[in-house]
Amino acid sequence: MADGAVADTAVSDDAFLGSRLRLTQPREGHRAGSDAILLAAAAPADVAGLALDVGAGVGSAGLALAALRPGLLFGLVENDPMLAALAGGNIARNDMAERGAVYRCDVLDRASRQAAGLEDGSARLVITNPPFFDEGRVRASSDSGKRSAHVMGEGADLGAWIFACLALLVESGMLVMIHRPESLPAILAALGQRAGDIALKPVQPNADKSATRILVRARKSRRGPLVITPALVLHDGRGFTPESEALHRGAELLKW
């Protein structure tokens, strides 16, 4: 089997955004879900120029971003050869080949980014759902897909990931991230003097539960106060809340 190829039986065909987006993804391991859809919905409606999905996997967040903003130029940045191959196929099957591309590289290595054709200071928007855990702090899954999606590689940490994302942005370009609330101190420390106009939106599974995710928005090389916006509540007693349901269907973008 060729490098990055996946047997048909190892993948599934799944619909997102009310079937406006179709994704081929591995049946086992990390799979696309609400995090990707919320990340895409959290970006500005009027973004123009190049947008990058860093750590794209099969392209779920980046393709959702593009599906909700016709005409947007976008890149899917992914290091895993199998996932990068699936991401490229997903671009084609959603008829976005004229405006999207896959950059297979180690985003933490500038030389690797440049070798893939990805220049620093080239993007107006970066969205990212970084691996949630640093290597050595958790027991990594035996599944390679889950491991790469959930655990940073050797010698890497969340700060380095954020620095790389900011490096890819033009001045005043926007970074939008989804992560765990307990990582917020590390996120704010990494943004430091490099970014401002920071906004935070907690994401709660239910109105009476603590947030399990935090959406973060910031602009490179800008100054401004940090704001905490009202939480997004995903579920009520009957299923998705109306706001959450509209976001998952692609009928609305996140207002914050």
Buried (B, 14 or more C-beta within 10 A) or exposed (E): EEEBEBEEEEBEEBEBBEEEBBBBBBEEBBBBEBBBBBBBBBBBEEBEEBBBBBBBBBBBBBBBBBBBBEEBBBBBBBBBEBBBBBBBBBBEBBEBEEBBBBBBBBBBEBEBBEEBEBEBEBBBBBBBBBBBBBBEEEEBBEBBBBBBBBBBBEEBBBBBBBBBBBBBBBEEBBBBBBBBBEBBEBBBEBBEEBBBBBBBBBBBBEEEEEBBBBBBBBBBBBEEEEEEBEBBBBBEEEEBBEBBBBBBBBEBBBEB
